[in-house]
Amino acid sequence: MLAGIRYFFADLGHWIWSHKLVCGAIGAALVIAGGAIAWIATGDDDPQAGPAPAPQVVVAEVPAPEEAEELGFPAFATKNTTRVAGADPVANAAGVALAVNPSTGDAPAPDAVTLVDAGEWQAAVAAASLAADPVGAPLLVTGDGELPDLTESALRALGPEGASATAGRQVFVVGSAAEPDDYESLSVEGGDPAALAAEIARLRERLADDPAHIVVTSADAAAYAMPAAGWAARSGDPVLFVDQSGVPEATAEALRRNDGVPVYVLGPESAIDERTMKELERIAPSAKRVGAEGPVENAIAFARYADGDFGWNINDPGHGMVIANTERPIDAGIAAPLSASGTWGPLLLTDDAGALPASLRGYLLDLKPGYETDPTRALYNHVWLIGDTDSLSVDLQAEADELAEVAPITSGSGGAVPPSQPESQPDDQQQKPQ
């Protein structure tokens, strides 16, 4: 049976994944045949065939659409947005990994891939640091102690071969993730989220030297921790966890081991209380809190933040952004490689699948690009959306597209409204745009 993934666009607002797979390699190819659009993955049906060949474009005989809605736009993409439309974490992870690492033609394969379990969002957030250079490991998802067919096929398509930057390992198996056969693997284990994150940080140190900064966030308040993943992938900074009881010993030990490294605590008091913050300050006196009340606002505050060489400092147009739903925290780790490639940008959040929250809409309006006379010389924004239309609706996508669109800047009444100006920051917190 032909191994494959096919995106079908049944109607406007519904993007359905079918991943009926046998062993084989994935190829992510956008195919247009008879006017219809599909992504088809092809590969070798022999599971012992070794590294997968480069994905191939296959033109399928599919009926021409009878209605405009059957084309799949704007659910698939608009002029300023692209959706990874997985209905579950397994599909989303495979989609992101293949988008970031096409592994075809002259495109290099990643040296290694990280596997996490679908039920361990903390592991996914912490493992995002392994997506940063020089390791560069995208994340795939396993479940219930097994390697899903889609994940297995994606792994074969990516074809990790190991390198000095990965200590020769092709796969990092994190937490309770299933281990694949026929790969040089390294297991990273921990008895709880804090211990597991500390072991990931230790692995990152062995592979890529000491960290420049450390991010500490909550293992209990998932929506407040999610933005740490994108930054970890961009910077390589490790993510450590605190919990309701305070600072776990594994986190404290990791902080002591990196004495003097700047520490940033992501989340407001409702996520990380003042008692825990003081405990952190006793271990790392320079620790600073970053964030705001409300998960959507917290992600925006983190995206705006800059302190020396730490922080996104996204306060002007000309950037990439990633949007995910707070109800799917593992999507933060899955999407993290998009923050460290292409149009590099922070993870932003919505707690409403149907429309952009007012604070997120206002932030995107602040970043709206503009031009005076020549749009081809303007800066541009691009937005990735993570999840199917149950997670992020087509209406939300249309809003994001409009806010990312470059617009003419005019003055006086009756003209176009200029984009809002970014907030100013002190000189010592200015940073070049990403």
C-alpha positions, 0 to 999 in steps of 0.5 A, spaced: 500 500 500 502 506 498 505 510 504 502 517 504 499 523 507 494 527 503 490 533 505 483 534 502 480 540 502 472 538 503 470 545 504 472 552 506 473 552 513 475 544 514 482 542 512 482 534 514 488 530 515 488 523 512 494 519 515 493 512 513 500 509 512 504 503 512 511 503 513 515 508 508 517 515 507 514 522 507 514 527 501 511 533 502 509 536 496 504 541 494 500 538 488 495 541 483 492 536 478 485 538 475 485 544 479 484 540 485 490 541 491 493 536 495 499 534 499 501 527 497 507 523 500 510 517 497 516 513 499 518 506 500 514 500 502 520 496 505 521 498 512 528 495 512 530 499 506 534 504 510 534 512 509 528 514 505 530 517 498 528 524 497 521 526 497 518 526 490 512 530 487 506 526 484 501 528 480 495 525 482 488 524 478 483 528 482 477 531 480 477 538 478 473 542 484 466 544 482 466 550 487 471 555 489 470 553 496 473 546 494 480 549 493 481 549 500 483 557 501 483 561 505 484 555 510 490 552 507 494 559 506 492 566 505 497 571 502 500 573 509 499 566 513 500 559 512 497 553 516 499 547 519 493 543 519 494 537 523 488 535 527 492 532 533 499 533 535 502 527 531 500 530 525 502 537 527 509 535 528 510 531 522 507 538 518 512 542 522 518 538 521 517 537 514 516 544 512 522 546 516 526 541 513 524 539 506 530 534 506 529 534 498 534 536 492 540 539 495 536 541 502 540 538 508 537 533 512 537 535 520 542 531 524 537 529 529 530 528 531 527 529 538 521 524 540 516 526 545 510 523 548 503 526 546 501 527 553 508 530 556 507 538 553 513 540 558 517 535 555 516 538 548 517 545 551 523 544 554 526 539 548 525 546 544 532 548 546 534 542 542 532 545 535 536 551 536 543 551 532 548 547 532 543 541 534 537 543 530 533 537 532 525 538 530 520 534 534 516 529 532 510 525 537 509 518 539 503 516 543 501 510 548 508 507 548 508 506 540 511 510 534 505 512 530 505 510 522 505 518 521 511 519 525 515 513 523 514 515 516 516 523 517 522 520 521 524 516 515 523 522 510 527 526 514 533 521 514 537 524 520 544 521 520 547 524 526 553 528 526 558 531 531 553 536 534 549 531 536 554 526 538 553 521 533 546 520 535 540 520 530 534 521 535 533 523 542 528 520 545 525 524 551 521 522 557 516 516 555 516 517 548 517 510 544 524 509 541 524 507 534 528 501 531 534 502 527 537 508 529 542 511 534 538 513 539 539 517 546 534 516 551 533 523 556 529 521 562 527 524 568 522 522 574 518 529 573 517 535 568 522 539 572 527 533 572 526 531 565 527 539 563 534 539 567 536 533 563 535 536 557 538 542 559 544 538 561 544 534 554 544 541 551 550 543 555 554 537 553 552 538 545 553 546 545 556 549 551 554 553 556 547 557 556 547 564 555 541 565 559 536 560 562 528 561 562 524 558 568 517 557 567 511 553 570 510 546 570 503 547 572 500 553 568 501 550 561 498 556 557 503 561 561 509 556 559 508 555 552 512 562 549 518 559 552 518 554 547 519 558 541 525 562 544 528 556 546 529 554 539 531 561 537 536 561 542 538 555 545 537 557 552 534 551 556 527 551 559 527 549 567 520 548 571 518 550 578 511 548 580 506 549 586 510 546 591 516 551 589 523 550 586 524 543 585 531 540 587 532 538 579 531 546 577 535 548 583 541 544 582 541 546 574 541 553 576 547 552 581 551 549 576 550 555 571 551 560 577 552 567 574 548 565 568 542 570 567 535 567 569 528 570 566 522 567 570 516 567 565 509 568 568 505 573 572 504 571 580 498 567 578 502 562 575 509 563 579 507 566 586 512 571 589 514 565 594 517 561 589 520 567 586 524 569 592 526 562 592 529 563 585 532 569 587 536 566 593 539 561 588 539 566 582 540 573 585 539 576 578 533 573 576 528 577 573 520 576 572 517 577 565 510 576 563 503 579 564 497 577 567 493 572 562 496 567 557 495 571 551 497 578 554 503 574 557 505 571 550 505 578 547 509 581 553 514 576 552 514 577 545 516 585 546 521 584 551 528 585 551 534 586 556 541 586 553 541 580 548 535 576 551 528 577 548 525 577 542 524 585 542 518 584 536 516 592 537 516 593 529 514 590 523 518 585 518 517 579 522 515 572 522 510 570 528 506 563 530 499 563 533 497 557 537 491 555 541 492 555 549 488 549 549 493 545 546 500 546 549 504 541 546 503 545 540 508 550 543 514 545 542 512 542 536 511 549 532 518 551 536 522 550 529 518 555 526 521 560 531 528 558 529 528 558 521 524 562 515 521 568 518 524 567 525 519 570 530 515 569 537 509 564 539 503 568 540 497 565 543 489 565 543 484 563 548 479 563 542 479 559 536 474 563 533 477 570 533 483 574 535 483 576 542 483 584 543 490 584 546 493 580 540 489 584 535 492 590 538 499 587 538 498 585 531 496 592 529 502 595 532 506 591 528 502 592 521 507 594 516 506 600 512 509 604 505 509 611 503 510 610 495 513 603 494 510 597 497 516 592 494 521 596 498 516 595 505 517 590 510 513 584 511 510 580 516 508 572 516 504 568 520 504 561 521 498 558 524 498 551 528 492 546 528 486 545 524 480 550 524 477 547 530 483 550 534 484 556 529 478 558 525 478 561 518 475 567 520 481 568 525 486 566 520 483 572 515 483 577 521 491 575 522 492 576 514 489 583 514 493 585 520 499 582 517 498 585 510 502 591 508 498 598 508 499 605 505 501 610 510 498 617 508 496 623 513 490 627 513 483 626 513 480 621 509 486 617 507 489 610 509 490 609 517 497 608 518 500 602 522 501 604 530 508 605 532 511 600 536 512 602 543 519 605 545 524 602 550 530 604 554 536 605 550 539 599 554 533 595 552 534 596 544 536 590 540 536 589 532 530 587 529 530 579 528 
